[in-house]
Amino acid sequence: MSGAVRYTIKSGPVGTGLCHCDRRRPRSGSAFSTAMYVPRPSIEVEGETAHFADIVPTVSQ
């Protein structure tokens, strides 16, 4: 439902990026995904959210 979650970011980003890897493209529904990194204490979220964990398997050597 549109508007069910609202967020406020109280600082500027510490980093931004575009990714076109096979793991992130399906999430964005586009040829690339956009990311913005901010310090966790600067984010306020209102509303119920889901949790997504992007876990990369480690390679044993």
N, C-alpha and C positions, 0 to 999 in steps of 0.2 A: 504494500500500500504506500503510495507516494506520501511523503511527509511524516511517516511513522517514526523515523529516526532523524534526529538533528544533531549536528556536531559544531563545536566552536574550537578553533585553533588559535591560541593566544601568543604564538611566536612565529617567526619566519622559518622556512624549511632549512634543515641542515644539509639536505641533498635532494636532487631530483634525478629522474632517469626515464628512459624509454627502453623497452625490451621487446624483442621480436622472436624469442625462443619458443619452441613447441609447447612448453609447459604453461606459459603465460598468455599466449594468444587466445586460446579457447575461453579463458576467463573474461577477456575484454570484448570478445566477439569482433575483433578487428585484426589488422595486420600487426599490431603491436599493443603493448599495455603501457600505461603511464604510472609512475610511482613518485610519491613525494614523502620524504622522511622528515619527521618532526619529533622533538623530545616528548616522550609519553606524558610527563606532567603538564604539558601545555595543551592537552586535548581534553575537552569535556564532551561527553556523549549523553544524549537524552533519548530514551526509547529502548526497545528490546532489539538486540542484535544477535546474529549467529556468529559462531566461531569457526574460522578456517585455519588449519595448520598446513603450511607448505613445507613438508618434510622431505628433505633430499637424502636418499639412502647413502650411507658411507660405503666406500670401496675398501675391502680388506686386502691387504698386500702381504 
